Amino acid sequence: MIDFRYHAMSLAAVFVALAVGLLLGVTIGDTELLSNVRGNLERSLSADLDEANQHNSDLEKRAKQQNEFARAAYPQMVAGRLDGRRVALIASAGGTSGVIDPVAGSIEPAGGDLAYSAELVAEPRYQALAGALGVAEVIDGAEPDPKQTEKLGVAVGRRMARGRNLPQLRRFAFRRFSGDFGRVRLLAFSRREPAEPKTDAGRRLDAFERGVVSGLSRDAQRVVGVEAIENVPSSIKWYNSLGLSSVDNIEQYAGHYSLVMLLDGAKGDYGVKDTADAVVPPVAP
């Protein structure tokens, strides 16, 4: 019995072979036709490329015009929102890169002051830090478990928010620091995932930083999670798990506006990523 599918496939193969043979015949037998086809194709592709380049140029021009408008309008949009209020930026190791200037550019037109910025150490000396803060009992051994490092992080965050134990914090908790370290009520936190998040050291560090944010949130008025569009992996869900509102496009003027509104009392997740509630918070009176 003949298999119809096999028969159909055989016929298709014959037609393909005939088509290839015809194309080869044209190619070999009529070089002038082939040359004309090639020339028409090149002209068509060149025209398409010119059109695409012009379209891209127009888009870039519009984006530049819109950015110029945002730059001019932004100070008026946020004027007085943060008058006289001190803001701090706390970050994981490497977390201020690409973020510190946008944060400062967000709050200063609103009347705020970036009082200080600090990066937490990438490899905390947990026992030494706990001893310096007078909570040595929190850490049991040279390699504590994540629950212990989270408790230590809470102690660090609460002391930071209260402006206490500043010399000890500068010595044991931070790798980079600038500004006037003192008590602030408004903070932005910029997280970078540990280099090896699934190792014991990575889990201890993640728990420690979670504790720092929890401690800050207990004693500060507001803590907002921030990141740039290019941050991969994103930390927005990490911020959400700790009850923080967030901005995922801090380098854009829309992100500047969102940060100011969140520091001034708004809530939610804003920006351009899938985790965002909207691009910006609702315009407040």
N, C-alpha and C positions, 0 to 999 in steps of 0.2 A: 504493500500500500504506500502511495506517494505522500510524504509529509508536505502539506500545503505551505507551511512556514518556510521549510527548506527550499521549496520551489520558488517562492517569492523572493527570498534572499538571493537565490541564484540569478533571477532576472534582474534584481537591483544591481548586482555585481556586474552583470553584462552592460547595463546602461551606463554605470560609472566608468567602466573600461572604454566604452565608445566615446563618452564625453571627454575623457582624458586624451584619447587618440585624436579627436577632432582639434582640441586645443593645441596639442603637440604639432599637428599638421599645419595649423595656422601659423604657429610660432616659427616652424622651420621653413614653410613655403612662402610666407609673406612678411618679410622683415619691415616693409614700409608700414603695413597695418599695425604691426607690433609697436613700431616707433611712434605712430600717431596715438595709439592707446596710452602709451607711457607718457607722452607729452600732455595729453588731456588730463590724465590722472595727476600729474605733477602740478599743473595749473590749478586744478580743483583743490588739491590739498593745500597749496600755497594760499589760495583765496580764503579757505577755511581758517588757516592759521592766522592770517592777517585780521580776519573778523574776530577771532577769539582773543587776540592780543588787544584789539581796540576795546572789546567788551571788558577785559580785565583792567585796562587803563581807566575806563569810565567808572568801574566799581571802586578802584583805588582812589580816584578823585572824589567820589561821593563820600567814601569812608573818611577821607582826610577832612572834608568840609564838616561832616557830622562831629568828628573828634574836636575840631576847632570850636564848634558851637558848644560842645560839652565842657571844654576847658574854660570857656568864657562864662558859661552859665553856672557851673558847679558851685563856685563860692557863694553866689546868691541863693542857691537852693538850700545850702546847709548853714548859712550864716547864723551864728548865735546858738546853734544846737548844743555845742559842748563848751560854752564860754567858761574859762577858768578851770576846766576839769583836766586832771592829770590821767594819762593813759599809759599803760605798760604793755610791751610786747614780749611774751615769753614763748620760747620755741624749743623743740627738740634740737639735738645737735645738727647743725646745717639748716635748720628751719627758718632762719632769718633771710637766707639768700633769696633774692627776688621778691621779698615780702616787706622788708623794713621800710624802703622808700615809699611804696604804695600806701602802707599804713600811715606813715607820717603825712603823706600827701592827702590822705583822707581826712584826718582829724584837724590838721592845722587850719584850713579854711573855715572849719566849724568853730574855731575858737579854742580847741583843745591843745594840749601839749603832750608830746611823746616823752614822758619823763625818763624812761629807760627801756632798753631792750636787753634781753639775756637769753643765752642758749644753755640748756641743760647739758651736762656731760653725757657722752655716749656710753661710757663704762663707769658707772658710779661706784665709789668705794662705800658700799652700804654700811658696813660696820663702823667705819671711821665717821661717816656722816651722822649715823644714829648716835654715836657717842658724843659728837660735837654739839648735837641738839639736845642732849640730855634724855634721849629715849632709847638707850642702848638695849633695853629689854625687848624692843620690837624685833630686832634682828638676831636670829639664832644661828650662828655659824658663818663661815666665809661664803657659803653659797645658799642664801636664804631662798625660801619658796616665794612664788608671786604674791601670795596673800600678805607675807611679811613686807615685801618691798612696796606693796600698795599702801600699807599702813604708814610706812616711812614717808612715802610720797605725800600722803595727806598731811603729815606733820610739817613737811617742807612747804606745801602750798599754803597752809594756814599761817605759818610764820611769815611767808612772803607777803601775803595779803595784809597782815598786821604790822609789817615793818619791823619784825623782831628777829634777833639772831643774825643780823645782816653780815657781820664779818665771817661767821661760820658758813653761812649760805654761799657767800662769794668764794670762799676757799674750797668747799667740798661739793657744791651743787652745780656750779656753772663752769663752762669752758670759755665762754666769751661773755663780756658784760660791758655796757656803756651807759652813761647817764647817771642821774641822781637816784640811787636805789633807796627807796623809802616807801611808805605806805601809799597805795593807790586804790581807788575804788572801781576803776574800769580797766579791763584787761582784754587783750587779743591773744589767742594761743595758736601757734602755727606748728602742726605736727608733721614729722617725717617718720615713716614706718622704720623700725629697726632693720639694720642691714640683713640680719638673719632671724626673722621673726619666729620661726618654728623651733629654734634651739632653746635650751634652758635659759641661756643668757638673754636671748631676745624676749622671751616671755617675762623674765624678771624686769627687764627694762620697760616693756609695754605696761606692766602692772604698776611700776613706779611712776610713770608719766600719767597714767590714769589717776593715781592717787594725788599727784600734784594738782591736776585740774580739779579734782573733787575738793581738795583742800582750799584752793583758790575760790571756788564757787561758794563755799560755806561762809567765807569771811569778806569777800569782795561784793560789790553791788551787782556787777555783771561781768561775765566772761564770754567772749564770742570766738568761735573757731573760724580761722581764715586759711585760705589757700589760693594759689594761682591756678589758672586753667590748666597749665601744663603739669601740675602735680599728679603723678601716677606712681603708685595707686592713690586714689583719692582717700581723704580721711573724714569726709563728711559724715558717713555712718558712724565712725568712731566718735565724733563730736556728739552726734545725736544720742548715742548710747549713754553719754554722760549728761544729757539734758541741755546741751548747748545749742544756741542758734548759730547759724553759719553763713559764710560768704565764700563762694567758690571761684570768683573772678576778681580778686582784690586788685589786680593790675589795671582794670578798666574803670572808667568813671562811674559806671553803674555799680560796680563793686565798692567804690569809694562811698557812694551814697548809701548803699546797703549797710556798710559797717557803721557809719555815723548814726543811721536810724536805729540799728540794733543796740549800739551803745547808749542811745537816748531812750531806750525802752521798748522798741519793737521786738517781735519774736518771729522765728521761722527760719527757713533755709532759702537763700537767694543766690541767683547766678544763672549760669547757662548749662549746667550739667543735669543729668536725668534726676538727680536727687533734689533739685531745687523746686520750691513751691511756686516761685515766680521769679522774674528777672530782678525786680526790686520790691521792697515793701510798699504797701499802700501809702500814698502821699498823705502825710499827717499835717494838720493845721499848724 
